[in-house]
Amino acid sequence: IDGVKYGFGHDNPSDLQETWDHIFSKIYDSGDPMPRVNESHSNLVDYLNNGSFTANNLETLLNTLYDLCMADGTITEGQKHQLTYYCEYFKSGGCDFANVILGRLDEDTLSEQMDEIFEATEFDAEGRPIEKTDHSDDTDVPKEKTVSRKKTKKPKPKKKLTLHEQLASELAKLYPNSEVKKINEGNKLDIHLPDVNNKKGTHICFNCTKTGQIKIHFYSRDKIFNEDVIKRNSGVLEETSGRIRLIGYPSFKTVKDAIKSAEGFIKLLSGSSKLKKEETKKP
């Protein structure tokens, strides 16, 4: 934006903590925070309109805010109010995903209301709900023994990510503009990388075998781009059947190792760095 690159991949900010510290200081250091919140929202809508901030970026932001609110399995009224405010605001900027988050919040509200109704209901010894009537004047009416059935709230279990989802999530932290094209369908995770080459058909693929091994290759329909990449990195990269990969086609056992190699691989493709030979070896 305005010639300045943002994101963890550009060390601006350097980490998530720095991001939150900056946001907190800007909003709450002094005075009423709402004018600055509104200005921030307005800026994001402007960035969406001029194309420097994509709908996918905004979707990631809203989804992350929702996940943070639900980190302990519940969402407070204050969190729900603030997140609803965000979503209603961004709906005005044409963000359809805001409706998805609002739908989730409505589901959470309905679930809480049902829990409250259930907890307030008394049951007889046979498990039937007791209809409450006014016996204030019937002093001789015997009271039936009741059984309390209060439902214990349990935290919502956190969803366990698949190997594909872990890889896609970690790569998105480095390249927020990346777009998942195919995930959890067969062995191949397919991700579009406009940061490398903005032409269509520019993809990085993670081939995840049943044994847990992860192999990486790059595919582009831009033949001129491919030839230039191989020419610049002939000692490290090779091309076979239209795919560009590290010489030896190494495999990796962990998400961390695979993402580290992918980051170096992408830097080679974009011409911004030279990959060390030891990074091409199997871990």
Phi, psi and omega in degrees: 000125182053038177083358181253130181267133181243157177123160181298329179295338179252011179058035181213087005280172184281331180202176184293324181298318178299323179298310182295320179301318181294315180298314182299315182295322181292324186273320193247001184298321183202146173071186180291123184284340190297321177301322180287325175297314180297320178296319179297316179297317180298320178297318180297319178297319177297318179297323177297316183293325181267000173087359180279347177228120188271164177299327178295321177299315181292322177299317178298318180299309182294321180294321179294318178299319179295315180298321178295318178297327182265015186300325180259015175091349178226166179230131183281164179297321179297316178296317181296319180297314183293317181293323176298319178299315178302310185296317179298324180293312185286340172301325180292340178266007176089021179271102180294330183294338177302326178293328178296314180295318178299323177296320177296318180296322177296321178297318179297319179296314180299318180298318179295320180296319178296320178298318181295319178296317181296317182292332182275354183271136175257145183238150176278182185296338180264006176088011180268139178294140182265127177281127181278128176233163182272107178249030184298332181260353182262080186290339183265359181287119181290143179270128180283140179296131182249159178238127179274131178233075178277130181279126178279124180287130177246140178296143179292129180295140179285136181291131178276124183284143173286170179300318177300315182294323177296315180296315181297320180295315181292321180293324180295332177294325180276324183228084184301337181277356180296150184227119180290127180257326180212126183212143178059028175233099184077203185273338191263127170263122186245122183230128177282136182238083179294338180293335180275312180206116188286000176284152178295153178085021178253105190227149166249138184236135174250117179263109185256112182280167179294338179276359178094001179282144181239122177243150187233136170215164182240143180226135176214140177275359179274094186297321180297317178298315180299315181298321180293319180298313181295320180298319182284337187229040186297336180276352184237326184247154176223157179241132178216128180053039178080003180251140176256133181211167175292141179302132182092347179046063184293157176244157184230147185263339183235156177299319181301312181294320181295317180292322178298316179293319180298321179297316177295321178300313182295323178297323176296316182297321182275354177076018184264354183200162173254126181279133177290144184297327182295340179286346179271351182279157178289142179289000000 
